[in-house]
Every structure is written in C-alpha cells, then in structure tokens.
Amino acid sequence: MRIRFVLNGKPVETDVSPGQTVLEFLRARGIHSVKYGCDKGECGACTVLVDGKAQNACLMLVHTINNKTIETVDSLADRHHLHPIQREFLERGAVQCGYCTPGMILAAEALYREDPHPDEAAVRDALAGNLCRCTGYVKPVEAVRK
C-alpha cells in the first residue's frame, strides 16, 4: 500500500506493509527516539505527535497516517539549540534513565499546543500516559510547568 505523509517536517511517500505499526515503521527507518516499550499502549515510550496530538505509535497501523503530519522528538530541536521543554528536562534533572523522556517531552509539547499556560493538574494529566520508573514524576512535572 502506498501512503504519503510528513515526517519531522519532510514529505514521505512510501510503500507500507499491511498490519505494520507506526512504531515498527519508524524504527525500521532508523528513528530510535520512538521507543519500544509495552506494545500495548500503556507505557507511552512510543509516543509521537500525529497532527499535533500525542498518540501511541505501537497502537497505530502505519496506513492510518496517510496524509497526516507525524512528529518525533527529533523534530523539536536542531543540532545547536534544544527545544525549551528539552532544556528544562535537562536543567531540572527530569531525565534519569531517559527511556520515557522522548514520550514525556512530546506529551508536554502536545499539551502546550492546546494550552500555553497549563496548571499542574493539566500537566500531570498530559504526562499520565507515560510510565516512568525513575523520576517519580516530580521533576518532569516541574520541568513542564517551568
């Protein structure tokens, strides 16, 4: 099946396999910031933005992204400048093992696109789909609120 979409700001036109997930497709293309976690949509490690909304890439079949815009954490910064959310995660020590970090950053970015001034409850709600065993969520919440 042939699909077209925008991936991290670049147009893509490619053939995809029926039944292949977005996670499998992206990892096969060398995008390793989209992590393999639970494969059940419970951990958030595979979070991507689809038309600006946080989605679990492990639950989406790749043909469903036809004519959509897909963003991974790789699209947020360039080689010389971190995205403000990334910078706050680093400065506040909100990255420990780092496995959940890309998903949390994308969940936070999706939140800020909808609400540029979220309160703590909104931040906690946005990050709720991202399982983190290292931070206890205190520092990630602080980073997102800052």
N, CA, C and O atoms as CSV, one atom per row, in Angstrom:
chain,resi,resn,atom,element,x,y,z
A,1,MET,N,N,0.852,-1.169,0.000
A,1,MET,CA,C,0.000,0.000,0.000
A,1,MET,C,C,0.902,1.239,0.000
A,1,MET,O,O,1.864,1.308,0.766
A,2,ARG,N,N,0.597,2.195,-0.842
A,2,ARG,CA,C,1.373,3.433,-0.944
A,2,ARG,C,C,0.708,4.523,-0.107
A,2,ARG,O,O,-0.498,4.750,-0.207
A,3,ILE,N,N,1.516,5.198,0.725
A,3,ILE,CA,C,0.996,6.301,1.537
A,3,ILE,C,C,1.921,7.510,1.413
A,3,ILE,O,O,3.090,7.399,1.043
A,4,ARG,N,N,1.350,8.660,1.736
A,4,ARG,CA,C,2.088,9.926,1.797
A,4,ARG,C,C,1.807,10.577,3.137
A,4,ARG,O,O,0.678,10.563,3.629
A,5,PHE,N,N,2.844,11.145,3.717
A,5,PHE,CA,C,2.693,11.873,4.976
A,5,PHE,C,C,3.912,12.752,5.164
A,5,PHE,O,O,4.868,12.682,4.390
A,6,VAL,N,N,3.874,13.577,6.191
A,6,VAL,CA,C,5.017,14.422,6.533
A,6,VAL,C,C,5.613,13.864,7.820
A,6,VAL,O,O,4.908,13.678,8.811
A,7,LEU,N,N,6.910,13.599,7.797
A,7,LEU,CA,C,7.613,13.064,8.954
A,7,LEU,C,C,8.700,14.048,9.365
A,7,LEU,O,O,9.655,14.285,8.626
A,8,ASN,N,N,8.541,14.611,10.543
A,8,ASN,CA,C,9.517,15.571,11.068
A,8,ASN,C,C,9.819,16.679,10.071
A,8,ASN,O,O,10.969,17.083,9.893
A,9,GLY,N,N,8.758,17.164,9.421
A,9,GLY,CA,C,8.876,18.292,8.509
A,9,GLY,C,C,9.239,17.944,7.078
A,9,GLY,O,O,9.340,18.835,6.234
A,10,LYS,N,N,9.436,16.663,6.789
A,10,LYS,CA,C,9.825,16.257,5.435
A,10,LYS,C,C,8.760,15.350,4.827
A,10,LYS,O,O,8.292,14.414,5.475
A,11,PRO,N,N,8.379,15.631,3.578
A,11,PRO,CA,C,7.383,14.771,2.938
A,11,PRO,C,C,7.945,13.369,2.680
A,11,PRO,O,O,9.102,13.205,2.292
A,12,VAL,N,N,7.102,12.378,2.904
A,12,VAL,CA,C,7.468,10.980,2.678
A,12,VAL,C,C,6.388,10.352,1.815
A,12,VAL,O,O,5.196,10.549,2.052
A,13,GLU,N,N,6.807,9.604,0.825
A,13,GLU,CA,C,5.900,8.779,0.041
A,13,GLU,C,C,6.549,7.405,-0.037
A,13,GLU,O,O,7.674,7.267,-0.516
A,14,THR,N,N,5.838,6.396,0.433
A,14,THR,CA,C,6.446,5.075,0.545
A,14,THR,C,C,5.392,3.981,0.512
A,14,THR,O,O,4.204,4.226,0.719
A,15,ASP,N,N,5.851,2.790,0.250
A,15,ASP,CA,C,5.001,1.613,0.362
A,15,ASP,C,C,5.115,1.075,1.778
A,15,ASP,O,O,6.202,1.058,2.357
A,16,VAL,N,N,3.996,0.638,2.333
A,16,VAL,CA,C,3.986,0.072,3.677
A,16,VAL,C,C,3.311,-1.289,3.646
A,16,VAL,O,O,2.519,-1.596,2.755
A,17,SER,N,N,3.642,-2.080,4.629
A,17,SER,CA,C,3.061,-3.415,4.748
A,17,SER,C,C,1.762,-3.362,5.538
A,17,SER,O,O,1.677,-2.660,6.546
A,18,PRO,N,N,0.754,-4.096,5.089
A,18,PRO,CA,C,-0.483,-4.171,5.881
A,18,PRO,C,C,-0.162,-4.758,7.254
A,18,PRO,O,O,0.595,-5.722,7.364
A,19,GLY,N,N,-0.734,-4.180,8.276
A,19,GLY,CA,C,-0.537,-4.687,9.623
A,19,GLY,C,C,0.688,-4.135,10.335
A,19,GLY,O,O,0.866,-4.381,11.528
A,20,GLN,N,N,1.543,-3.388,9.624
A,20,GLN,CA,C,2.723,-2.808,10.255
A,20,GLN,C,C,2.302,-1.609,11.103
A,20,GLN,O,O,1.479,-0.797,10.677
A,21,THR,N,N,2.870,-1.504,12.302
A,21,THR,CA,C,2.539,-0.364,13.151
A,21,THR,C,C,3.436,0.823,12.818
A,21,THR,O,O,4.484,0.673,12.190
A,22,VAL,N,N,3.011,1.989,13.246
A,22,VAL,CA,C,3.827,3.192,13.077
A,22,VAL,C,C,5.152,3.012,13.808
A,22,VAL,O,O,6.197,3.412,13.296
A,23,LEU,N,N,5.121,2.418,14.989
A,23,LEU,CA,C,6.346,2.156,15.743
A,23,LEU,C,C,7.314,1.301,14.934
A,23,LEU,O,O,8.489,1.649,14.810
A,24,GLU,N,N,6.844,0.204,14.391
A,24,GLU,CA,C,7.707,-0.671,13.595
A,24,GLU,C,C,8.265,0.055,12.378
A,24,GLU,O,O,9.442,-0.086,12.047
A,25,PHE,N,N,7.420,0.826,11.721
A,25,PHE,CA,C,7.825,1.566,10.534
A,25,PHE,C,C,8.918,2.585,10.867
A,25,PHE,O,O,9.934,2.655,10.176
A,26,LEU,N,N,8.710,3.372,11.922
A,26,LEU,CA,C,9.678,4.404,12.276
A,26,LEU,C,C,11.010,3.798,12.710
A,26,LEU,O,O,12.068,4.281,12.308
A,27,ARG,N,N,10.970,2.759,13.515
A,27,ARG,CA,C,12.214,2.121,13.957
A,27,ARG,C,C,12.961,1.515,12.775
A,27,ARG,O,O,14.191,1.556,12.735
A,28,ALA,N,N,12.234,0.956,11.816
A,28,ALA,CA,C,12.887,0.401,10.617
A,28,ALA,C,C,13.550,1.502,9.787
A,28,ALA,O,O,14.489,1.238,9.037
A,29,ARG,N,N,13.062,2.725,9.923
A,29,ARG,CA,C,13.654,3.879,9.219
A,29,ARG,C,C,14.770,4.531,10.026
A,29,ARG,O,O,15.287,5.576,9.633
A,30,GLY,N,N,15.146,3.924,11.153
A,30,GLY,CA,C,16.254,4.429,11.957
A,30,GLY,C,C,15.877,5.497,12.958
A,30,GLY,O,O,16.756,6.175,13.491
A,31,ILE,N,N,14.599,5.663,13.227
A,31,ILE,CA,C,14.164,6.654,14.221
A,31,ILE,C,C,14.010,5.926,15.548
A,31,ILE,O,O,12.971,5.335,15.843
A,32,HIS,N,N,15.074,5.987,16.335
A,32,HIS,CA,C,15.121,5.223,17.578
A,32,HIS,C,C,14.706,6.029,18.804
A,32,HIS,O,O,14.710,5.504,19.917
A,33,SER,N,N,14.350,7.292,18.614
A,33,SER,CA,C,13.813,8.061,19.740
A,33,SER,C,C,12.400,7.611,20.079
A,33,SER,O,O,11.906,7.878,21.174
A,34,VAL,N,N,11.756,6.936,19.154
A,34,VAL,CA,C,10.443,6.334,19.401
A,34,VAL,C,C,10.736,4.949,19.965
A,34,VAL,O,O,11.150,4.045,19.239
A,35,LYS,N,N,10.521,4.798,21.242
A,35,LYS,CA,C,10.954,3.600,21.963
A,35,LYS,C,C,9.928,2.476,21.909
A,35,LYS,O,O,8.719,2.703,21.861
A,36,TYR,N,N,10.449,1.270,21.920
A,36,TYR,CA,C,9.597,0.093,22.069
A,36,TYR,C,C,9.471,-0.175,23.560
A,36,TYR,O,O,10.471,-0.354,24.254
A,37,GLY,N,N,8.250,-0.201,24.044
A,37,GLY,CA,C,8.025,-0.438,25.468
A,37,GLY,C,C,7.122,-1.632,25.666
A,37,GLY,O,O,7.569,-2.778,25.627
A,38,CYS,N,N,5.863,-1.361,25.875
A,38,CYS,CA,C,4.914,-2.413,26.237
A,38,CYS,C,C,4.214,-3.047,25.029
A,38,CYS,O,O,3.731,-4.176,25.118
A,39,ASP,N,N,4.157,-2.342,23.922
A,39,ASP,CA,C,3.446,-2.787,22.721
A,39,ASP,C,C,1.939,-2.929,22.966
A,39,ASP,O,O,1.252,-3.645,22.237
A,40,LYS,N,N,1.432,-2.243,23.998
A,40,LYS,CA,C,0.013,-2.311,24.339
A,40,LYS,C,C,-0.590,-0.933,24.576
A,40,LYS,O,O,-1.754,-0.832,24.965
A,41,GLY,N,N,0.176,0.130,24.350
A,41,GLY,CA,C,-0.329,1.482,24.556
A,41,GLY,C,C,-0.424,1.906,26.002
A,41,GLY,O,O,-1.166,2.833,26.325
A,42,GLU,N,N,0.310,1.249,26.878
A,42,GLU,CA,C,0.218,1.557,28.301
A,42,GLU,C,C,1.384,2.359,28.859
A,42,GLU,O,O,1.252,2.972,29.919
A,43,CYS,N,N,2.533,2.370,28.165
A,43,CYS,CA,C,3.721,2.992,28.774
A,43,CYS,C,C,4.082,4.352,28.191
A,43,CYS,O,O,4.751,5.132,28.868
A,44,GLY,N,N,3.672,4.672,26.970
A,44,GLY,CA,C,3.963,5.960,26.364
A,44,GLY,C,C,5.355,6.105,25.779
A,44,GLY,O,O,5.689,7.170,25.259
A,45,ALA,N,N,6.172,5.075,25.848
A,45,ALA,CA,C,7.541,5.166,25.324
A,45,ALA,C,C,7.564,5.405,23.817
A,45,ALA,O,O,8.536,5.944,23.288
A,46,CYS,N,N,6.517,5.014,23.136
A,46,CYS,CA,C,6.449,5.135,21.677
A,46,CYS,C,C,5.668,6.368,21.223
A,46,CYS,O,O,5.266,6.447,20.062
A,47,THR,N,N,5.450,7.318,22.108
A,47,THR,CA,C,4.637,8.487,21.778
A,47,THR,C,C,5.195,9.259,20.588
A,47,THR,O,O,6.394,9.523,20.502
A,48,VAL,N,N,4.303,9.612,19.679
A,48,VAL,CA,C,4.582,10.512,18.563
A,48,VAL,C,C,3.445,11.522,18.519
A,48,VAL,O,O,2.391,11.310,19.117
A,49,LEU,N,N,3.663,12.615,17.811
A,49,LEU,CA,C,2.582,13.563,17.574
A,49,LEU,C,C,2.023,13.301,16.188
A,49,LEU,O,O,2.758,13.279,15.201
A,50,VAL,N,N,0.727,13.104,16.126
A,50,VAL,CA,C,0.021,12.913,14.857
A,50,VAL,C,C,-0.908,14.108,14.704
A,50,VAL,O,O,-1.869,14.272,15.455
A,51,ASP,N,N,-0.597,14.933,13.718
A,51,ASP,CA,C,-1.320,16.195,13.541
A,51,ASP,C,C,-1.395,16.971,14.860
A,51,ASP,O,O,-2.417,17.572,15.192
A,52,GLY,N,N,-0.280,16.938,15.601
A,52,GLY,CA,C,-0.155,17.716,16.827
A,52,GLY,C,C,-0.673,17.057,18.086
A,52,GLY,O,O,-0.529,17.622,19.170
A,53,LYS,N,N,-1.264,15.895,17.985
A,53,LYS,CA,C,-1.826,15.201,19.151
A,53,LYS,C,C,-0.931,14.024,19.540
A,53,LYS,O,O,-0.452,13.297,18.669
A,54,ALA,N,N,-0.706,13.834,20.826
A,54,ALA,CA,C,0.102,12.715,21.311
A,54,ALA,C,C,-0.638,11.403,21.078
A,54,ALA,O,O,-1.797,11.246,21.460
A,55,GLN,N,N,0.062,10.465,20.442
A,55,GLN,CA,C,-0.518,9.155,20.126
A,55,GLN,C,C,0.522,8.070,20.404
A,55,GLN,O,O,1.724,8.317,20.318
A,56,ASN,N,N,0.056,6.883,20.733
A,56,ASN,CA,C,0.943,5.731,20.908
A,56,ASN,C,C,1.189,5.081,19.551
A,56,ASN,O,O,0.266,4.557,18.928
A,57,ALA,N,N,2.431,5.119,19.102
A,57,ALA,CA,C,2.786,4.581,17.789
A,57,ALA,C,C,2.645,3.062,17.725
A,57,ALA,O,O,2.502,2.500,16.639
A,58,CYS,N,N,2.684,2.401,18.864
A,58,CYS,CA,C,2.556,0.940,18.870
A,58,CYS,C,C,1.128,0.489,18.580
A,58,CYS,O,O,0.905,-0.663,18.209
A,59,LEU,N,N,0.160,1.390,18.745
A,59,LEU,CA,C,-1.243,1.026,18.527
A,59,LEU,C,C,-1.780,1.452,17.171
A,59,LEU,O,O,-2.894,1.086,16.796
A,60,MET,N,N,-0.992,2.223,16.440
A,60,MET,CA,C,-1.464,2.767,15.162
A,60,MET,C,C,-0.893,1.966,14.004
A,60,MET,O,O,0.314,1.737,13.929
A,61,LEU,N,N,-1.759,1.549,13.115
A,61,LEU,CA,C,-1.268,0.919,11.897
A,61,LEU,C,C,-0.771,2.010,10.963
A,61,LEU,O,O,-1.379,3.074,10.849
A,62,VAL,N,N,0.336,1.731,10.301
A,62,VAL,CA,C,1.021,2.761,9.530
A,62,VAL,C,C,0.155,3.330,8.404
A,62,VAL,O,O,0.310,4.499,8.053
A,63,HIS,N,N,-0.739,2.546,7.839
A,63,HIS,CA,C,-1.567,3.088,6.749
A,63,HIS,C,C,-2.510,4.196,7.235
A,63,HIS,O,O,-3.015,4.975,6.426
A,64,THR,N,N,-2.750,4.272,8.551
A,64,THR,CA,C,-3.652,5.298,9.084
A,64,THR,C,C,-3.018,6.680,9.149
A,64,THR,O,O,-3.707,7.664,9.416
A,65,ILE,N,N,-1.701,6.767,8.908
A,65,ILE,CA,C,-1.053,8.079,8.936
A,65,ILE,C,C,-1.001,8.713,7.543
A,65,ILE,O,O,-0.376,9.757,7.358
A,66,ASN,N,N,-1.651,8.087,6.574
A,66,ASN,CA,C,-1.702,8.658,5.234
A,66,ASN,C,C,-2.266,10.079,5.298
A,66,ASN,O,O,-3.306,10.320,5.911
A,67,ASN,N,N,-1.566,11.007,4.659
A,67,ASN,CA,C,-1.954,12.424,4.583
A,67,ASN,C,C,-1.936,13.133,5.937
A,67,ASN,O,O,-2.628,14.134,6.119
A,68,LYS,N,N,-1.160,12.629,6.876
A,68,LYS,CA,C,-1.055,13.258,8.193
A,68,LYS,C,C,0.370,13.782,8.408
A,68,LYS,O,O,1.271,13.525,7.610
A,69,THR,N,N,0.543,14.513,9.491
A,69,THR,CA,C,1.857,15.012,9.887
A,69,THR,C,C,2.284,14.275,11.148
A,69,THR,O,O,1.568,14.269,12.149
A,70,ILE,N,N,3.459,13.655,11.088
A,70,ILE,CA,C,3.999,12.884,12.198
A,70,ILE,C,C,5.242,13.600,12.711
A,70,ILE,O,O,6.116,13.987,11.934
A,71,GLU,N,N,5.310,13.772,14.031
A,71,GLU,CA,C,6.482,14.378,14.643
A,71,GLU,C,C,7.020,13.462,15.729
A,71,GLU,O,O,6.266,12.929,16.543
A,72,THR,N,N,8.327,13.289,15.728
A,72,THR,CA,C,9.009,12.604,16.823
A,72,THR,C,C,9.788,13.663,17.592
A,72,THR,O,O,9.847,14.818,17.171
A,73,VAL,N,N,10.374,13.286,18.696
A,73,VAL,CA,C,11.146,14.246,19.482
A,73,VAL,C,C,12.310,14.804,18.671
A,73,VAL,O,O,12.806,15.891,18.969
A,74,ASP,N,N,12.745,14.079,17.659
A,74,ASP,CA,C,13.843,14.537,16.806
A,74,ASP,C,C,13.503,15.830,16.066
A,74,ASP,O,O,14.403,16.563,15.655
A,75,SER,N,N,12.226,16.110,15.896
A,75,SER,CA,C,11.815,17.303,15.151
A,75,SER,C,C,11.819,18.568,16.007
A,75,SER,O,O,11.689,19.668,15.471
A,76,LEU,N,N,11.963,18.437,17.308
A,76,LEU,CA,C,11.813,19.592,18.184
A,76,LEU,C,C,13.060,20.460,18.295
A,76,LEU,O,O,12.948,21.660,18.544
A,77,ALA,N,N,14.222,19.895,18.121
A,77,ALA,CA,C,15.463,20.651,18.287
A,77,ALA,C,C,16.309,20.517,17.029
A,77,ALA,O,O,16.064,19.660,16.180
A,78,ASP,N,N,17.306,21.383,16.933
A,78,ASP,CA,C,18.285,21.206,15.873
A,78,ASP,C,C,19.626,20.893,16.534
A,78,ASP,O,O,19.695,20.741,17.754
A,79,ARG,N,N,20.663,20.800,15.758
A,79,ARG,CA,C,21.967,20.408,16.299
A,79,ARG,C,C,22.534,21.416,17.300
A,79,ARG,O,O,23.408,21.073,18.096
A,80,HIS,N,N,22.048,22.645,17.264
A,80,HIS,CA,C,22.645,23.693,18.082
A,80,HIS,C,C,21.739,24.230,19.189
A,80,HIS,O,O,22.218,24.903,20.102
A,81,HIS,N,N,20.442,23.944,19.120
A,81,HIS,CA,C,19.506,24.507,20.092
A,81,HIS,C,C,18.488,23.459,20.519
A,81,HIS,O,O,17.828,22.835,19.687
A,82,LEU,N,N,18.376,23.280,21.821
A,82,LEU,CA,C,17.341,22.395,22.349
A,82,LEU,C,C,16.001,23.126,22.356
A,82,LEU,O,O,15.945,24.352,22.452
A,83,HIS,N,N,14.949,22.363,22.256
A,83,HIS,CA,C,13.603,22.884,22.448
A,83,HIS,C,C,13.495,23.286,23.926
A,83,HIS,O,O,14.128,22.652,24.771
A,84,PRO,N,N,12.717,24.311,24.260
A,84,PRO,CA,C,12.609,24.731,25.667
A,84,PRO,C,C,12.211,23.609,26.627
A,84,PRO,O,O,12.703,23.562,27.755
A,85,ILE,N,N,11.337,22.716,26.202
A,85,ILE,CA,C,10.950,21.608,27.093
A,85,ILE,C,C,12.141,20.681,27.312
A,85,ILE,O,O,12.381,20.236,28.434
A,86,GLN,N,N,12.886,20.389,26.254
A,86,GLN,CA,C,14.072,19.547,26.397
A,86,GLN,C,C,15.083,20.194,27.353
A,86,GLN,O,O,15.651,19.524,28.215
A,87,ARG,N,N,15.293,21.476,27.191
A,87,ARG,CA,C,16.243,22.203,28.033
A,87,ARG,C,C,15.824,22.131,29.510
A,87,ARG,O,O,16.657,21.898,30.386
A,88,GLU,N,N,14.535,22.330,29.774
A,88,GLU,CA,C,14.053,22.264,31.160
A,88,GLU,C,C,14.198,20.859,31.737
A,88,GLU,O,O,14.539,20.710,32.911
A,89,PHE,N,N,13.944,19.830,30.936
A,89,PHE,CA,C,14.131,18.460,31.416
A,89,PHE,C,C,15.581,18.251,31.848
A,89,PHE,O,O,15.836,17.652,32.893
A,90,LEU,N,N,16.523,18.737,31.057
A,90,LEU,CA,C,17.933,18.589,31.411
A,90,LEU,C,C,18.301,19.416,32.634
A,90,LEU,O,O,18.940,18.911,33.557
A,91,GLU,N,N,17.903,20.674,32.646
A,91,GLU,CA,C,18.271,21.572,33.741
A,91,GLU,C,C,17.673,21.146,35.075
A,91,GLU,O,O,18.284,21.376,36.119
A,92,ARG,N,N,16.518,20.543,35.067
A,92,ARG,CA,C,15.846,20.161,36.310
A,92,ARG,C,C,16.114,18.712,36.701
A,92,ARG,O,O,15.567,18.231,37.694
A,93,GLY,N,N,16.944,18.013,35.941
A,93,GLY,CA,C,17.242,16.623,36.271
A,93,GLY,C,C,16.050,15.709,36.077
A,93,GLY,O,O,15.897,14.727,36.804
A,94,ALA,N,N,15.198,16.019,35.103
A,94,ALA,CA,C,13.997,15.215,34.859
A,94,ALA,C,C,14.280,14.030,33.940
A,94,ALA,O,O,13.368,13.290,33.573
A,95,VAL,N,N,15.531,13.857,33.577
A,95,VAL,CA,C,15.927,12.693,32.770
A,95,VAL,C,C,16.854,11.842,33.620
A,95,VAL,O,O,17.904,12.302,34.068
A,96,GLN,N,N,16.465,10.630,33.832
A,96,GLN,CA,C,17.357,9.734,34.574
A,96,GLN,C,C,17.797,8.637,33.623
A,96,GLN,O,O,18.846,8.773,32.992
A,97,CYS,N,N,17.054,7.573,33.494
A,97,CYS,CA,C,17.474,6.574,32.512
A,97,CYS,C,C,17.201,7.087,31.096
A,97,CYS,O,O,17.885,6.697,30.151
A,98,GLY,N,N,16.203,7.961,30.950
A,98,GLY,CA,C,15.922,8.597,29.668
A,98,GLY,C,C,14.975,7.850,28.760
A,98,GLY,O,O,14.600,8.371,27.710
A,99,TYR,N,N,14.577,6.655,29.123
A,99,TYR,CA,C,13.750,5.865,28.221
A,99,TYR,C,C,12.382,6.505,27.977
A,99,TYR,O,O,11.867,6.464,26.860
A,100,CYS,N,N,11.807,7.082,29.000
A,100,CYS,CA,C,10.481,7.685,28.865
A,100,CYS,C,C,10.537,9.134,28.390
A,100,CYS,O,O,9.511,9.707,28.024
A,101,THR,N,N,11.724,9.727,28.394
A,101,THR,CA,C,11.863,11.158,28.144
A,101,THR,C,C,11.291,11.619,26.811
A,101,THR,O,O,10.549,12.602,26.800
A,102,PRO,N,N,11.590,10.972,25.683
A,102,PRO,CA,C,11.008,11.451,24.423
A,102,PRO,C,C,9.478,11.485,24.451
A,102,PRO,O,O,8.868,12.440,23.969
A,103,GLY,N,N,8.871,10.464,25.004
A,103,GLY,CA,C,7.408,10.428,25.089
A,103,GLY,C,C,6.855,11.511,25.992
A,103,GLY,O,O,5.836,12.126,25.675
A,104,MET,N,N,7.516,11.751,27.115
A,104,MET,CA,C,7.060,12.807,28.026
A,104,MET,C,C,7.194,14.178,27.370
A,104,MET,O,O,6.300,15.015,27.492
A,105,ILE,N,N,8.292,14.404,26.687
A,105,ILE,CA,C,8.501,15.692,26.033
A,105,ILE,C,C,7.445,15.925,24.961
A,105,ILE,O,O,6.925,17.034,24.835
A,106,LEU,N,N,7.127,14.896,24.192
A,106,LEU,CA,C,6.092,15.050,23.169
A,106,LEU,C,C,4.714,15.232,23.782
A,106,LEU,O,O,3.910,16.006,23.264
A,107,ALA,N,N,4.428,14.539,24.870
A,107,ALA,CA,C,3.147,14.737,25.552
A,107,ALA,C,C,3.040,16.175,26.067
A,107,ALA,O,O,1.981,16.795,25.982
A,108,ALA,N,N,4.144,16.694,26.600
A,108,ALA,CA,C,4.159,18.078,27.069
A,108,ALA,C,C,3.994,19.058,25.914
A,108,ALA,O,O,3.270,20.046,26.038
A,109,GLU,N,N,4.652,18.795,24.805
A,109,GLU,CA,C,4.527,19.672,23.633
A,109,GLU,C,C,3.082,19.694,23.127
A,109,GLU,O,O,2.559,20.757,22.792
A,110,ALA,N,N,2.446,18.544,23.071
A,110,ALA,CA,C,1.043,18.489,22.639
A,110,ALA,C,C,0.163,19.304,23.595
A,110,ALA,O,O,-0.745,20.014,23.161
A,111,LEU,N,N,0.439,19.195,24.887
A,111,LEU,CA,C,-0.309,19.969,25.874
A,111,LEU,C,C,-0.131,21.460,25.636
A,111,LEU,O,O,-1.113,22.202,25.607
A,112,TYR,N,N,1.109,21.910,25.465
A,112,TYR,CA,C,1.372,23.344,25.274
A,112,TYR,C,C,0.755,23.882,23.990
A,112,TYR,O,O,0.399,25.058,23.919
A,113,ARG,N,N,0.628,23.046,22.994
A,113,ARG,CA,C,-0.017,23.499,21.760
A,113,ARG,C,C,-1.509,23.759,21.983
A,113,ARG,O,O,-2.101,24.608,21.316
A,114,GLU,N,N,-2.104,23.036,22.910
A,114,GLU,CA,C,-3.518,23.243,23.231
A,114,GLU,C,C,-3.719,24.301,24.312
A,114,GLU,O,O,-4.685,25.063,24.275
A,115,ASP,N,N,-2.797,24.342,25.275
A,115,ASP,CA,C,-2.921,25.247,26.421
A,115,ASP,C,C,-1.542,25.776,26.794
A,115,ASP,O,O,-0.795,25.089,27.491
A,116,PRO,N,N,-1.184,26.980,26.350
A,116,PRO,CA,C,0.152,27.516,26.621
A,116,PRO,C,C,0.444,27.805,28.096
A,116,PRO,O,O,1.592,28.060,28.461
A,117,HIS,N,N,-0.575,27.768,28.935
A,117,HIS,CA,C,-0.395,28.040,30.373
A,117,HIS,C,C,-1.109,26.988,31.223
A,117,HIS,O,O,-2.028,27.320,31.972
A,118,PRO,N,N,-0.696,25.725,31.112
A,118,PRO,CA,C,-1.399,24.687,31.860
A,118,PRO,C,C,-1.091,24.745,33.359
A,118,PRO,O,O,0.000,25.138,33.772
A,119,ASP,N,N,-2.071,24.347,34.149
A,119,ASP,CA,C,-1.817,24.245,35.585
A,119,ASP,C,C,-1.220,22.861,35.877
A,119,ASP,O,O,-1.093,22.026,34.981
A,120,GLU,N,N,-0.862,22.639,37.133
A,120,GLU,CA,C,-0.206,21.383,37.495
A,120,GLU,C,C,-1.082,20.169,37.193
A,120,GLU,O,O,-0.573,19.140,36.750
A,121,ALA,N,N,-2.369,20.273,37.422
A,121,ALA,CA,C,-3.272,19.150,37.149
A,121,ALA,C,C,-3.270,18.795,35.669
A,121,ALA,O,O,-3.274,17.617,35.312
A,122,ALA,N,N,-3.264,19.802,34.808
A,122,ALA,CA,C,-3.238,19.550,33.360
A,122,ALA,C,C,-1.924,18.901,32.946
A,122,ALA,O,O,-1.913,18.010,32.097
A,123,VAL,N,N,-0.824,19.337,33.535
A,123,VAL,CA,C,0.483,18.742,33.236
A,123,VAL,C,C,0.502,17.283,33.670
A,123,VAL,O,O,0.927,16.407,32.917
A,124,ARG,N,N,0.043,17.032,34.880
A,124,ARG,CA,C,0.022,15.642,35.371
A,124,ARG,C,C,-0.870,14.761,34.494
A,124,ARG,O,O,-0.539,13.607,34.221
A,125,ASP,N,N,-1.993,15.312,34.061
A,125,ASP,CA,C,-2.892,14.568,33.183
A,125,ASP,C,C,-2.215,14.271,31.843
A,125,ASP,O,O,-2.332,13.161,31.323
A,126,ALA,N,N,-1.510,15.252,31.285
A,126,ALA,CA,C,-0.834,15.065,29.996
A,126,ALA,C,C,0.264,14.016,30.089
A,126,ALA,O,O,0.491,13.270,29.136
A,127,LEU,N,N,0.946,13.953,31.225
A,127,LEU,CA,C,2.049,13.002,31.392
A,127,LEU,C,C,1.585,11.634,31.893
A,127,LEU,O,O,2.382,10.699,31.963
A,128,ALA,N,N,0.311,11.511,32.241
A,128,ALA,CA,C,-0.205,10.279,32.837
A,128,ALA,C,C,-0.051,9.057,31.935
A,128,ALA,O,O,0.026,7.934,32.433
A,129,GLY,N,N,-0.007,9.253,30.645
A,129,GLY,CA,C,0.131,8.125,29.722
A,129,GLY,C,C,1.563,7.674,29.522
A,129,GLY,O,O,1.826,6.793,28.704
A,130,ASN,N,N,2.500,8.270,30.265
A,130,ASN,CA,C,3.914,7.942,30.131
A,130,ASN,C,C,4.431,7.329,31.424
A,130,ASN,O,O,4.527,7.999,32.452
A,131,LEU,N,N,4.757,6.058,31.356
A,131,LEU,CA,C,5.254,5.337,32.521
A,131,LEU,C,C,6.718,5.696,32.763
A,131,LEU,O,O,7.545,5.601,31.856
A,132,CYS,N,N,7.032,6.107,33.988
A,132,CYS,CA,C,8.407,6.425,34.376
A,132,CYS,C,C,8.691,5.746,35.706
A,132,CYS,O,O,7.982,5.955,36.690
A,133,ARG,N,N,9.715,4.950,35.719
A,133,ARG,CA,C,10.065,4.243,36.955
A,133,ARG,C,C,11.189,4.928,37.715
A,133,ARG,O,O,11.498,4.536,38.840
A,134,CYS,N,N,11.806,5.945,37.123
A,134,CYS,CA,C,12.989,6.564,37.737
A,134,CYS,C,C,12.702,7.864,38.470
A,134,CYS,O,O,13.231,8.082,39.560
A,135,THR,N,N,11.886,8.722,37.902
A,135,THR,CA,C,11.796,10.090,38.404
A,135,THR,C,C,10.728,10.320,39.461
A,135,THR,O,O,10.820,11.285,40.218
A,136,GLY,N,N,9.737,9.476,39.532
A,136,GLY,CA,C,8.617,9.731,40.433
A,136,GLY,C,C,7.751,10.882,39.953
A,136,GLY,O,O,6.869,11.334,40.683
A,137,TYR,N,N,7.984,11.362,38.748
A,137,TYR,CA,C,7.211,12.406,38.074
A,137,TYR,C,C,7.387,13.807,38.654
A,137,TYR,O,O,6.901,14.768,38.057
A,138,VAL,N,N,8.050,13.960,39.774
A,138,VAL,CA,C,8.185,15.282,40.384
A,138,VAL,C,C,8.963,16.209,39.464
A,138,VAL,O,O,8.478,17.288,39.123
A,139,LYS,N,N,10.150,15.811,39.061
A,139,LYS,CA,C,10.979,16.672,38.224
A,139,LYS,C,C,10.416,16.857,36.816
A,139,LYS,O,O,10.483,17.968,36.289
A,140,PRO,N,N,9.861,15.816,36.183
A,140,PRO,CA,C,9.233,16.076,34.884
A,140,PRO,C,C,8.080,17.070,34.965
A,140,PRO,O,O,7.933,17.918,34.084
A,141,VAL,N,N,7.269,16.978,36.001
A,141,VAL,CA,C,6.169,17.941,36.163
A,141,VAL,C,C,6.737,19.344,36.364
A,141,VAL,O,O,6.242,20.305,35.775
A,142,GLU,N,N,7.769,19.462,37.190
A,142,GLU,CA,C,8.407,20.765,37.384
A,142,GLU,C,C,8.951,21.312,36.069
A,142,GLU,O,O,8.773,22.490,35.762
A,143,ALA,N,N,9.606,20.466,35.305
A,143,ALA,CA,C,10.192,20.894,34.033
A,143,ALA,C,C,9.121,21.394,33.064
A,143,ALA,O,O,9.300,22.422,32.412
A,144,VAL,N,N,8.030,20.679,32.972
A,144,VAL,CA,C,6.961,21.066,32.058
A,144,VAL,C,C,6.303,22.352,32.539
A,144,VAL,O,O,5.971,23.215,31.726
A,145,ARG,N,N,6.113,22.489,33.825
A,145,ARG,CA,C,5.481,23.708,34.358
A,145,ARG,C,C,6.358,24.933,34.165
A,145,ARG,O,O,5.849,26.033,33.952
A,146,LYS,N,N,7.667,24.753,34.235
A,146,LYS,CA,C,8.594,25.879,34.070
A,146,LYS,C,C,8.517,26.407,32.651
A,146,LYS,O,O,9.221,27.357,32.307
